[in-house]
Amino acid sequence: MNVVTTELVSIWEDEHGFMHAEFHERFNISKEDAQEYMRLALKMSDGKPRYLLFDVSRVEHFDPSAFKEVTEPITEHLTKATAVVVSMKSPLVAVGVNFFLKLQREPFPMKIFSNKEEAVKWLLGLKAAEKQEEQ
């Protein structure tokens, strides 16, 4: 498994072909942090659309401009769906992500989870439905 790790995030692809972005423990994710993540994620995706598990459960604050950065139109053709894992220990992140999702309709399915297992199950269901449609 190829894992790219920086001070900000670890990114890898799992056995299902899902790209994981696990942010390291920190108080705030800024717009600049999000731009750094986007550079890494775009490089790792090789231009292929991916299912993404975006884990911000160890982050206390996610700046709205940072969240907007990772949902910009450039990600549309590279994202099939995104599962966002948040921590109930940091309710501000969960509330912020949920609020953003209500304000802005994403061009791909996106859902918030409190644990990775449920997030992976949801992504597997979407992937299975996609395969079903292809047949």
DSSP file (Angstrom, degrees, kcal/mol; ACC not computed):
  #  RESIDUE AA STRUCTURE BP1 BP2  ACC     N-H-->O    O-->H-N    N-H-->O    O-->H-N    TCO  KAPPA ALPHA  PHI   PSI    X-CA   Y-CA   Z-CA
    1    1 A M              0   0    0      0, 0.0     2,-0.6     0, 0.0    13,-0.1   0.000 360.0 360.0 360.0 127.5    0.0    0.0    0.0
    2    2 A N        -     0   0    0     11,-0.2    11,-0.6     2,-0.0     2,-0.5  -0.770 360.0-176.3 -87.5 116.1    1.4    3.4   -1.1
    3    3 A V  E     -A   12   0A   0     -2,-0.6     2,-0.5     9,-0.2     9,-0.2  -0.962  13.2-161.2-117.9 128.9    1.0    6.0    1.7
    4    4 A V  E     -A   11   0A   0      7,-2.7     7,-2.8    -2,-0.5     2,-0.4  -0.947  16.1-173.7-107.0 124.6    1.9    9.6    1.4
    5    5 A T  E     +A   10   0A   0     -2,-0.5     5,-0.2     5,-0.2     2,-0.2  -0.972  11.2 164.8-125.6 132.3    2.3   11.3    4.7
    6    6 A T        -     0   0    0      3,-2.6    18,-0.1    -2,-0.4    -2,-0.0  -0.668  57.3 -88.6-123.9-176.7    2.9   15.0    5.5
    7    7 A E  S    S+     0   0    0     -2,-0.2    17,-0.1     1,-0.2     3,-0.1   0.789 127.6  40.4 -62.1 -26.4    2.6   17.0    8.7
    8    8 A L  S    S-     0   0    0      1,-0.2    16,-2.6    15,-0.1     2,-0.3   0.880 121.9  -2.1 -90.1 -45.1   -1.0   17.6    7.7
    9    9 A V  E     - B   0  23A   0     14,-0.3    -3,-2.6     2,-0.0     2,-0.4  -0.970  46.5-136.2-153.1 154.8   -2.4   14.4    6.3
   10   10 A S  E     -AB   5  22A   0     12,-2.0    12,-2.9    -2,-0.3     2,-0.4  -0.986  26.9-169.9-115.1 133.2   -1.8   10.8    5.3
   11   11 A I  E     +AB   4  21A   0     -7,-2.8    -7,-2.7    -2,-0.4     2,-0.3  -0.982  16.3 147.0-126.9 133.9   -3.3    9.7    2.0
   12   12 A W  E     -AB   3  20A   0      8,-1.7     8,-3.6    -2,-0.4     2,-0.5  -0.977  41.4-116.8-155.7 165.9   -3.6    6.1    0.7
   13   13 A E  E     - B   0  19A   0    -11,-0.6     6,-0.2    -2,-0.3   -11,-0.2  -0.926  31.2-148.6-108.7 133.0   -5.7    3.8   -1.4
   14   14 A D    >   -     0   0    0      4,-2.5     3,-1.7    -2,-0.5    -1,-0.0  -0.235  36.5 -85.7 -92.5-175.7   -7.3    0.8    0.3
   15   15 A E  T 3  S+     0   0    0      1,-0.3    -1,-0.1     2,-0.1    -2,-0.0   0.658 127.0  55.6 -66.2 -16.6   -8.2   -2.7   -1.1
   16   16 A H  T 3  S-     0   0    0      2,-0.1    -1,-0.3     0, 0.0     3,-0.1   0.507 119.3-107.9 -90.6  -6.1  -11.6   -1.4   -2.3
   17   17 A G  S <  S+     0   0    0     -3,-1.7    34,-0.5     1,-0.3     2,-0.3   0.566  72.9 143.6  87.1   9.9  -10.0    1.4   -4.4
   18   18 A F        -     0   0    0     32,-0.1    -4,-2.5    34,-0.1     2,-0.5  -0.660  48.5-132.5 -83.5 137.1  -11.2    4.1   -2.0
   19   19 A M  E     -Bc  13  52A   0     32,-3.0    34,-2.9    -2,-0.3     2,-0.4  -0.793  20.3-155.3 -89.9 127.5   -8.8    7.0   -1.3
   20   20 A H  E     -Bc  12  53A   0     -8,-3.6    -8,-1.7    -2,-0.5     2,-0.5  -0.862  12.2-172.9-103.6 135.1   -8.4    7.8    2.4
   21   21 A A  E     -Bc  11  54A   0     32,-2.8    34,-2.9    -2,-0.4     2,-0.7  -0.928   8.5-176.2-125.6 104.9   -7.3   11.2    3.6
   22   22 A E  E     -Bc  10  55A   0    -12,-2.9   -12,-2.0    -2,-0.5     2,-0.2  -0.890  15.0-147.2-108.6 109.7   -6.7   11.1    7.3
   23   23 A F  E     -B    9   0A   0     32,-2.6    35,-0.4    -2,-0.7   -14,-0.3  -0.541  18.6-122.2 -77.6 138.2   -5.8   14.4    8.8
   24   24 A H        -     0   0    0    -16,-2.6     2,-0.1    -2,-0.2    -1,-0.1  -0.292  44.2 -72.6 -75.8 163.5   -3.4   14.4   11.7
   25   25 A E  S    S+     0   0    0     34,-0.1     2,-0.3    35,-0.0    34,-0.2  -0.345  74.3 134.9 -61.5 127.7   -4.3   15.9   15.1
   26   26 A R  E     -f   59   0B   0     32,-1.6    34,-1.7     1,-0.1    35,-0.3  -0.975  58.9-118.6-166.2 162.4   -4.4   19.7   15.0
   27   27 A F  E    S+     0   0B   0     -2,-0.3    34,-1.4     1,-0.2     2,-0.4   0.919  91.0  17.5 -75.2 -43.3   -6.5   22.6   16.1
   28   28 A N  E     -f   61   0B   0     32,-0.2     2,-0.6    31,-0.1    34,-0.2  -0.979  52.1-151.9-139.0 141.6   -7.4   24.1   12.7
   29   29 A I  E     -f   62   0B   0     32,-1.9    34,-2.1    -2,-0.4    37,-0.3  -0.967  31.2-165.0-107.0 116.4   -7.4   23.2    9.0
   30   30 A S     >  -     0   0    0     -2,-0.6     4,-2.3    32,-0.1     5,-0.2  -0.365  36.3-100.1 -94.6 174.3   -6.9   26.4    7.0
   31   31 A K  H  > S+     0   0    0      1,-0.2     4,-2.1     2,-0.2     5,-0.1   0.890 125.5  52.5 -60.1 -39.9   -7.5   27.2    3.4
   32   32 A E  H  > S+     0   0    0      2,-0.2     4,-2.0     1,-0.2    -1,-0.2   0.889 107.8  51.1 -65.4 -39.1   -3.7   26.8    2.8
   33   33 A D  H  > S+     0   0    0      1,-0.2     4,-2.5     2,-0.2    -1,-0.2   0.921 109.5  50.7 -61.5 -43.5   -3.8   23.4    4.5
   34   34 A A  H  X S+     0   0    0     -4,-2.3     4,-2.6     1,-0.2    -2,-0.2   0.882 108.1  52.3 -63.1 -38.5   -6.7   22.4    2.2
   35   35 A Q  H  X S+     0   0    0     -4,-2.1     4,-2.0     2,-0.2    -1,-0.2   0.890 108.8  50.3 -65.0 -38.4   -4.7   23.6   -0.8
   36   36 A E  H  X S+     0   0    0     -4,-2.0     4,-1.9     2,-0.2    -2,-0.2   0.928 111.4  48.7 -62.9 -45.4   -1.8   21.4    0.3
   37   37 A Y  H  X S+     0   0    0     -4,-2.5     4,-3.1     1,-0.2     5,-0.2   0.922 108.8  53.6 -59.4 -44.8   -4.1   18.4    0.6
   38   38 A M  H  X S+     0   0    0     -4,-2.6     4,-2.7     1,-0.2     5,-0.3   0.894 106.1  52.5 -60.7 -41.1   -5.6   19.1   -2.8
   39   39 A R  H  X S+     0   0    0     -4,-2.0     4,-1.7     2,-0.2    -1,-0.2   0.934 114.2  42.9 -59.7 -45.7   -2.2   19.1   -4.5
   40   40 A L  H  X S+     0   0    0     -4,-1.9     4,-2.6     2,-0.2    -2,-0.2   0.932 115.0  48.6 -65.3 -46.8   -1.4   15.7   -2.9
   41   41 A A  H  X S+     0   0    0     -4,-3.1     4,-1.9     1,-0.2    -2,-0.2   0.902 111.1  49.8 -63.8 -42.1   -4.8   14.2   -3.6
   42   42 A L  H  X>S+     0   0    0     -4,-2.7     5,-0.7    -5,-0.2     4,-0.6   0.894 112.0  49.1 -64.1 -38.8   -4.8   15.3   -7.2
   43   43 A K  H ><5S+     0   0    0     -4,-1.7     3,-0.8    -5,-0.3    -2,-0.2   0.924 113.5  45.8 -65.1 -44.3   -1.3   13.8   -7.6
   44   44 A M  H 3<5S+     0   0    0     -4,-2.6    -2,-0.2     1,-0.2    -1,-0.2   0.773 103.8  62.8 -71.9 -26.1   -2.3   10.5   -6.0
   45   45 A S  H ><5S-     0   0    0     -4,-1.9     3,-2.2    -5,-0.2    -1,-0.2   0.682  89.7-146.0 -74.8 -15.9   -5.6   10.1   -7.9
   46   46 A D  T <<5 -     0   0    0     -3,-0.8    -3,-0.1    -4,-0.6    -2,-0.1   0.786  65.4 -64.7  54.4  28.7   -3.7    9.9  -11.3
   47   47 A G  T 3 <S+     0   0    0     -5,-0.7    -1,-0.3     1,-0.2    -4,-0.1   0.598 106.2 128.7  74.3  10.1   -6.7   11.8  -12.8
   48   48 A K    <   -     0   0    0     -3,-2.2    -1,-0.2    30,-0.1     2,-0.1  -0.815  66.8-107.9-100.6 138.2   -9.1    8.9  -12.1
   49   49 A P        -     0   0    0      0, 0.0     2,-0.3     0, 0.0    30,-0.2  -0.387  46.3-171.3 -61.6 138.2  -12.4    9.4  -10.3
   50   50 A R  E     - d   0  79A   0     28,-2.2    30,-3.3    -2,-0.1    31,-0.9  -0.910  30.9-121.5-132.2 155.5  -12.3    8.0   -6.8
   51   51 A Y  E     - d   0  81A   0    -34,-0.5   -32,-3.0    -2,-0.3     2,-0.4  -0.826  41.3-151.7 -87.6 138.2  -14.4    7.3   -3.8
   52   52 A L  E     -cd  19  82A   0     29,-2.7    31,-2.9    -2,-0.4     2,-0.6  -0.946  22.8-162.8-124.5 133.6  -13.0    9.3   -0.9
   53   53 A L  E     -cd  20  83A   0    -34,-2.9   -32,-2.8    -2,-0.4     2,-0.8  -0.958  17.5-166.9-109.6 110.8  -13.0    8.8    2.8
   54   54 A F  E     -cd  21  84A   0     29,-3.0    31,-2.3    -2,-0.6     2,-0.8  -0.861   2.9-165.1-105.8 101.1  -12.1   12.1    4.3
   55   55 A D  E     +cd  22  85A   0    -34,-2.9   -32,-2.6    -2,-0.8     3,-0.2  -0.790  27.7 153.3 -99.4 107.4  -11.2   11.7    8.0
   56   56 A V    >   +     0   0    0     29,-2.5     3,-1.6    -2,-0.8    31,-0.3  -0.025  33.8 121.4-115.0  27.3  -11.2   14.9   10.0
   57   57 A S  T 3  S+     0   0    0      1,-0.3    32,-0.2    29,-0.2    -1,-0.1   0.680  74.5  49.9 -68.3 -17.4  -12.0   13.2   13.3
   58   58 A R  T 3  S+     0   0    0    -35,-0.4   -32,-1.6    -3,-0.2     2,-0.4   0.217  92.3  94.9-104.6  14.6   -8.8   14.5   15.0
   59   59 A V  E <   -f   26   0B   0     -3,-1.6    28,-0.3   -34,-0.2   -32,-0.2  -0.883  55.6-162.8-107.3 136.2   -9.3   18.1   13.9
   60   60 A E  E    S+     0   0B   0    -34,-1.7     2,-0.4    -2,-0.4    33,-0.3   0.782  76.6  21.2 -88.6 -28.8  -10.9   20.6   16.2
   61   61 A H  E     -f   28   0B   0    -34,-1.4   -32,-1.9   -35,-0.3     2,-0.6  -0.994  57.0-166.0-145.1 134.2  -11.8   23.3   13.7
   62   62 A F  E     -f   29   0B   0     -2,-0.4   -32,-0.1   -34,-0.2     5,-0.1  -0.934  28.3-130.6-121.7 105.3  -12.2   23.2    9.9
   63   63 A D    >>  -     0   0    0    -34,-2.1     4,-2.0    -2,-0.6     3,-1.0  -0.268  13.5-129.2 -56.3 133.7  -12.3   26.7    8.4
   64   64 A P  H 3> S+     0   0    0      0, 0.0     4,-2.3     0, 0.0     5,-0.2   0.846 110.1  55.8 -54.9 -35.0  -15.2   27.1    6.0
   65   65 A S  H 3> S+     0   0    0      1,-0.2     4,-1.6     2,-0.2   -35,-0.1   0.827 106.2  51.9 -67.6 -29.3  -12.9   28.4    3.3
   66   66 A A  H <> S+     0   0    0     -3,-1.0     4,-1.7   -37,-0.3    -1,-0.2   0.911 109.4  48.1 -70.8 -43.1  -10.9   25.2    3.7
   67   67 A F  H  X S+     0   0    0     -4,-2.0     4,-0.6     1,-0.2    -2,-0.2   0.904 110.6  52.0 -64.8 -38.9  -14.0   23.1    3.2
   68   68 A K  H >< S+     0   0    0     -4,-2.3     3,-0.9    -5,-0.2    -1,-0.2   0.888 105.6  56.9 -61.7 -38.2  -15.0   25.1    0.2
   69   69 A E  H >< S+     0   0    0     -4,-1.6     3,-1.1     1,-0.2    -1,-0.2   0.895 106.0  48.2 -60.6 -42.4  -11.5   24.6   -1.2
   70   70 A V  H 3< S+     0   0    0     -4,-1.7    -1,-0.2     1,-0.2    -2,-0.2   0.519 113.6  48.0 -81.5  -3.0  -11.8   20.8   -1.1
   71   71 A T  T << S+     0   0    0     -3,-0.9    -1,-0.2    -4,-0.6    -2,-0.2   0.163  82.4 132.6-117.1  17.2  -15.2   20.9   -2.8
   72   72 A E  S X  S-     0   0    0     -3,-1.1     3,-2.2     1,-0.1     4,-0.4  -0.196  75.7 -98.9 -63.0 159.9  -14.3   23.2   -5.6
   73   73 A P  G >> S+     0   0    0      0, 0.0     3,-1.3     0, 0.0     4,-0.6   0.746 117.9  72.3 -54.0 -26.3  -15.3   22.3   -9.2
   74   74 A I  G 34 S+     0   0    0      1,-0.3     3,-0.2     2,-0.2     4,-0.2   0.813  95.9  52.7 -61.2 -26.6  -11.8   20.9   -9.9
   75   75 A T  G X> S+     0   0    0     -3,-2.2     3,-1.0     1,-0.2     4,-1.0   0.654  87.2  85.8 -82.1 -14.7  -12.7   17.9   -7.6
   76   76 A E  G X4 S+     0   0    0     -3,-1.3     3,-0.9    -4,-0.4    -1,-0.2   0.918  92.9  40.5 -53.4 -52.0  -16.0   17.2   -9.5
   77   77 A H  G 3< S+     0   0    0     -4,-0.6    -1,-0.3    -3,-0.2    -2,-0.1   0.572 118.8  48.6 -78.6  -6.6  -14.5   15.0  -12.2
   78   78 A L  G <4 S+     0   0    0     -3,-1.0   -28,-2.2    -4,-0.2     2,-0.5   0.429 101.1  71.7-108.6  -1.2  -12.2   13.3   -9.7
   79   79 A T  E <<  +d   50   0A   0     -4,-1.0   -28,-0.2    -3,-0.9     3,-0.1  -0.961  41.8 173.8-123.5 121.8  -14.7   12.5   -7.0
   80   80 A K  E    S-     0   0A   0    -30,-3.3     2,-0.3    -2,-0.5   -29,-0.2   0.839  78.4 -24.3 -85.7 -39.6  -17.4    9.8   -7.2
   81   81 A A  E     -d   51   0A   0    -31,-0.9   -29,-2.7    27,-0.2     2,-0.4  -0.957  58.1-141.5-166.8 155.7  -18.5   10.3   -3.6
   82   82 A T  E     -de  52 110A   0     27,-2.5    29,-1.9    -2,-0.3     2,-0.5  -0.989   4.0-164.3-132.4 126.5  -17.1   11.5   -0.3
   83   83 A A  E     -de  53 111A   0    -31,-2.9   -29,-3.0    -2,-0.4     2,-0.6  -0.944  15.4-155.7-103.1 123.5  -17.7   10.1    3.2
   84   84 A V  E     -de  54 112A   0     27,-2.9    29,-3.1    -2,-0.5     2,-0.6  -0.898   1.5-156.5-105.5 120.6  -16.6   12.6    5.9
   85   85 A V  E     +de  55 113A   0    -31,-2.3   -29,-2.5    -2,-0.6     2,-0.3  -0.862  19.4 174.2 -99.4 121.3  -15.6   11.1    9.2
   86   86 A V        -     0   0    0     27,-2.8     2,-0.4    -2,-0.6   -29,-0.2  -0.763  27.0-119.8-120.1 166.9  -15.9   13.6   12.1
   87   87 A S    >   -     0   0    0    -31,-0.3     3,-1.2    -2,-0.3     7,-0.4  -0.884   6.6-143.0-109.1 139.3  -15.6   13.2   15.9
   88   88 A M  T 3  S+     0   0    0     -2,-0.4    -1,-0.1     1,-0.2     4,-0.0   0.612 102.1  70.6 -72.3 -10.5  -18.3   14.0   18.4
   89   89 A K  T 3  S+     0   0    0      1,-0.3    -1,-0.2   -32,-0.2     3,-0.1   0.706 103.1  43.4 -74.4 -20.4  -15.5   15.3   20.6
   90   90 A S    X>  +     0   0    0     -3,-1.2     4,-1.3     1,-0.1     3,-1.2  -0.632  69.5 167.1-122.3  71.7  -15.2   18.2   18.1
   91   91 A P  H 3> S+     0   0    0      0, 0.0     4,-3.0     0, 0.0     5,-0.2   0.756  70.2  67.8 -61.4 -24.1  -18.9   19.1   17.5
   92   92 A L  H 3> S+     0   0    0      2,-0.2     4,-2.6     1,-0.2     5,-0.2   0.885 100.3  48.7 -63.8 -36.7  -17.9   22.4   15.7
   93   93 A V  H <> S+     0   0    0     -3,-1.2     4,-2.8   -33,-0.3     5,-0.3   0.944 113.4  46.8 -66.1 -46.9  -16.4   20.4   12.8
   94   94 A A  H  X S+     0   0    0     -4,-1.3     4,-2.5    -7,-0.4    -2,-0.2   0.926 115.4  45.4 -60.7 -46.1  -19.5   18.2   12.5
   95   95 A V  H  X S+     0   0    0     -4,-3.0     4,-2.8     2,-0.2    -1,-0.2   0.918 113.8  50.0 -63.8 -43.8  -21.8   21.2   12.7
   96   96 A G  H  X S+     0   0    0     -4,-2.6     4,-2.4    -5,-0.2    -2,-0.2   0.921 113.0  44.9 -62.0 -45.6  -19.6   23.2   10.2
   97   97 A V  H  X S+     0   0    0     -4,-2.8     4,-2.3     2,-0.2    -1,-0.2   0.925 115.0  48.7 -64.4 -44.6  -19.5   20.4    7.7
   98   98 A N  H  X S+     0   0    0     -4,-2.5     4,-1.7    -5,-0.3    -2,-0.2   0.915 111.9  49.0 -62.2 -43.8  -23.2   19.7    8.0
   99   99 A F  H  X S+     0   0    0     -4,-2.8     4,-1.8     1,-0.2    -1,-0.2   0.920 110.8  50.5 -61.2 -45.1  -24.1   23.4    7.6
  100  100 A F  H  X S+     0   0    0     -4,-2.4     4,-2.3     1,-0.2    -1,-0.2   0.905 108.4  52.6 -60.9 -42.0  -21.9   23.7    4.6
  101  101 A L  H  < S+     0   0    0     -4,-2.3    -1,-0.2     1,-0.2    -2,-0.2   0.853 108.5  50.3 -64.3 -34.3  -23.5   20.7    3.0
  102  102 A K  H  < S+     0   0    0     -4,-1.7    -1,-0.2     1,-0.2    -2,-0.2   0.844 113.5  45.8 -71.9 -32.9  -27.0   22.2    3.5
  103  103 A L  H  < S+     0   0    0     -4,-1.8     2,-0.5     1,-0.2    -2,-0.2   0.852 117.7  40.1 -76.7 -35.3  -25.9   25.5    1.9
  104  104 A Q  S  < S-     0   0    0     -4,-2.3     2,-0.6    -5,-0.2    -1,-0.2  -0.959  74.9-139.9-125.7 119.9  -24.2   24.1   -1.1
  105  105 A R        -     0   0    0     -2,-0.5    -3,-0.1    -3,-0.1    -4,-0.1  -0.659  26.1-136.6 -77.9 120.1  -25.4   21.1   -3.1
  106  106 A E        -     0   0    0     -2,-0.6     4,-0.1    -5,-0.2    -1,-0.0  -0.465   9.4-130.9 -78.6 149.8  -22.4   19.0   -4.1
  107  107 A P  S    S+     0   0    0      0, 0.0    -1,-0.1     0, 0.0    -2,-0.0   0.454  95.0  40.2 -77.8   0.5  -22.0   17.6   -7.6
  108  108 A F  S    S-     0   0    0    -26,-0.0   -27,-0.2     2,-0.0    -2,-0.1  -0.963 104.9 -81.2-142.2 157.1  -21.3   14.2   -6.0
  109  109 A P        +     0   0    0      0, 0.0   -27,-2.5     0, 0.0     2,-0.3  -0.350  49.7 177.1 -62.0 137.9  -22.8   12.3   -3.0
  110  110 A M  E     +e   82   0A   0    -29,-0.2     2,-0.3    -4,-0.1   -27,-0.2  -0.991   3.4 173.0-144.8 134.3  -21.4   13.4    0.3
  111  111 A K  E     -e   83   0A   0    -29,-1.9   -27,-2.9    -2,-0.3     2,-0.3  -0.993  25.8-126.4-145.2 148.9  -22.3   12.2    3.8
  112  112 A I  E     -e   84   0A   0     -2,-0.3     2,-0.3   -29,-0.2   -27,-0.2  -0.762  27.7-179.4 -98.0 140.3  -21.1   12.7    7.3
  113  113 A F  E     -e   85   0A   0    -29,-3.1   -27,-2.8    -2,-0.3     3,-0.1  -0.936  30.9-147.1-134.5 156.8  -20.2    9.8    9.6
  114  114 A S  S    S+     0   0    0     -2,-0.3     2,-0.3   -29,-0.2   -26,-0.2   0.457  87.3  35.4-101.9  -3.4  -19.0    9.4   13.2
  115  115 A N  S  > S-     0   0    0      1,-0.1     4,-1.5   -28,-0.1    -1,-0.2  -0.998  73.0-128.3-149.1 153.1  -17.0    6.2   12.5
  116  116 A K  H  > S+     0   0    0     -2,-0.3     4,-2.9     1,-0.2     5,-0.2   0.839 103.4  62.0 -67.1 -35.9  -15.0    4.8    9.6
  117  117 A E  H  > S+     0   0    0      1,-0.2     4,-2.2     2,-0.2    -1,-0.2   0.926 107.2  43.7 -60.0 -46.2  -16.8    1.5    9.4
  118  118 A E  H  > S+     0   0    0      2,-0.2     4,-2.2     1,-0.2    -1,-0.2   0.876 112.8  53.4 -65.8 -37.1  -20.1    3.1    8.6
  119  119 A A  H  X S+     0   0    0     -4,-1.5     4,-2.3     2,-0.2    -2,-0.2   0.924 110.0  46.7 -63.6 -44.6  -18.4    5.4    6.1
  120  120 A V  H  X S+     0   0    0     -4,-2.9     4,-2.8     2,-0.2    -2,-0.2   0.901 110.3  53.8 -65.0 -40.6  -16.8    2.4    4.3
  121  121 A K  H  X S+     0   0    0     -4,-2.2     4,-2.2    -5,-0.2    -1,-0.2   0.921 109.5  48.3 -58.1 -44.4  -20.1    0.6    4.3
  122  122 A W  H  X S+     0   0    0     -4,-2.2     4,-2.1     2,-0.2    -2,-0.2   0.926 112.4  47.8 -62.9 -45.7  -21.8    3.5    2.6
  123  123 A L  H  X S+     0   0    0     -4,-2.3     4,-2.5     1,-0.2    -2,-0.2   0.898 110.1  52.7 -63.2 -40.3  -19.1    3.9    0.0
  124  124 A L  H  X S+     0   0    0     -4,-2.8     4,-2.5     1,-0.2    -1,-0.2   0.898 108.1  51.8 -61.7 -39.7  -19.2    0.1   -0.7
  125  125 A G  H  X S+     0   0    0     -4,-2.2     4,-2.2     2,-0.2    -1,-0.2   0.909 110.7  47.3 -62.5 -42.7  -23.0    0.4   -1.3
  126  126 A L  H  X S+     0   0    0     -4,-2.1     4,-2.1     2,-0.2    -2,-0.2   0.899 112.0  50.0 -64.9 -40.6  -22.5    3.3   -3.7
  127  127 A K  H  X S+     0   0    0     -4,-2.5     4,-2.2     2,-0.2    -2,-0.2   0.908 110.8  49.5 -65.4 -41.6  -19.7    1.3   -5.5
  128  128 A A  H  X S+     0   0    0     -4,-2.5     4,-2.3     1,-0.2    -2,-0.2   0.902 110.4  50.5 -63.1 -41.7  -22.0   -1.7   -5.8
  129  129 A A  H  X S+     0   0    0     -4,-2.2     4,-2.2     2,-0.2    -1,-0.2   0.881 108.9  52.2 -64.1 -38.0  -24.9    0.4   -7.2
  130  130 A E  H  X S+     0   0    0     -4,-2.1     4,-1.7     2,-0.2    -2,-0.2   0.923 110.0  47.9 -63.2 -44.5  -22.5    1.9   -9.7
  131  131 A K  H  X S+     0   0    0     -4,-2.2     4,-1.0     1,-0.2    -2,-0.2   0.892 110.1  53.4 -62.9 -39.4  -21.4   -1.6  -10.9
  132  132 A Q  H >< S+     0   0    0     -4,-2.3     3,-0.6     1,-0.2    -1,-0.2   0.908 108.1  49.8 -61.2 -43.9  -25.1   -2.6  -11.0
  133  133 A E  H 3< S+     0   0    0     -4,-2.2    -1,-0.2     1,-0.2    -2,-0.2   0.841 105.5  57.7 -65.1 -33.5  -25.9    0.3  -13.3
  134  134 A E  H 3<        0   0    0     -4,-1.7    -1,-0.2     1,-0.2    -2,-0.2   0.755 360.0 360.0 -68.7 -23.9  -23.0   -0.5  -15.6
  135  135 A Q    <<        0   0    0     -4,-1.0    -1,-0.2    -3,-0.6    -2,-0.2   0.468 360.0 360.0 -84.7 360.0  -24.4   -4.0  -16.3
